[in-house]
């Protein structure tokens, strides 16, 4: 892992029942000195729109602080399905060119 990078890995079911926990985990990352966050969603077995909303919100907050968010690995199929059905990446209204989901949501 590169210096100045924080790695966050989410695994298992990451739906609304874990939304508060995931939000707190990503809020903690905002307070770190890292310039870049690598988010690994490859181990997510179940996702819903709440995960996508939290990730998009974290991306917006990081960007507003001059920090960058990237995906560490391709997201799991569960995440990709929610991403496609919700239009994430394709419909990003905030720094679309920097969206971590750009290119992986069927927007090619």
N, C-alpha and C positions, 0 to 999 in steps of 0.2 A: 504494500500500500504506500502511495506517495506521501511524503511529508506534507503536513497541512491538510490532510484528507481524513475525514471521519467516515467510517463504514457502518451502515445500519442495515441489518438483515432482519426481515420479517418472515415468519414461517407459520404454517398451519392456517387455521381459519382466521381471516382478517376482515370480518364483517362488522356490522354495527355493534355487536356485543363486545368488541374490543376497541371500538373507535376512541374512547377516552384514553385508554392505555397507549394506543399508537400515537395519538395526538401529543400526549405528554412526552413520549419518547422523542418525537421529532422537535418538540419545543425545547427540550434539553439540548439538542444538537444546535439549535439557533444560538444558544448562549456560549457555545464553545468557540475557541479561536480559529478553528479550521476554516480554510477558505473554500473548501470543496466537500460536498457530501456525496458519497457513493451509496446509493440505495439498492439493495438486493431484494427483489421480490420473487426470485426464482423458486423459493420454497413455500410460497403461499398456495394452500390447497383449496381455499374458498375465499371469495372476495365479493364485495358488493360496492355500490356507488359511494358509500361512506369512505372506503379506503381511497378511492380515486380523488374524492374531494379533499381529504386530509393531505394527500401527497401534493395535489395542485396548490393548496394553501401554503404548504411548507415551501414549495418551489418559489412561490410569489414572495414569501417572507424572506427567504434566503437571498433571492435576487435583489430585493430592496436594500439588503445589507451588503451588497457587492459580492455575495457568495454564489457558488455554482452547485447545481445538483445534476448528477448523472445516474443512469442505471448501471450497476456494476455487472449485471448479466441480463440476458433477455428475461422478461417477466414470465411467470408461469402461465399456463393456458387459462387458469381461472382468472387471473388478472387481465389477460389479453381479451377474454370474452367480455368482461365488464367494460373494459376500455373501448372496445368496438361498439358495443350497444349504447354506451353513453356518449360516444363522439369525442372522447378525450384524445388529445393530440391533434386531431383533425379540426376541432372547433376551439382550440385554445385562443383566448383573446389577450393573453398576456405573454409577451415575448415568445410567440409561437416558434420561432427559429431555435429557441433554447429549451423548448418543452422536452422533458426527459422521455415522453411517450411518442414524440414525433417520429414517424416512420414505422412504428410498430403497431399501428392501430387500423390498418387497412386504408390509410390515406395516400398510399403510393399512387 
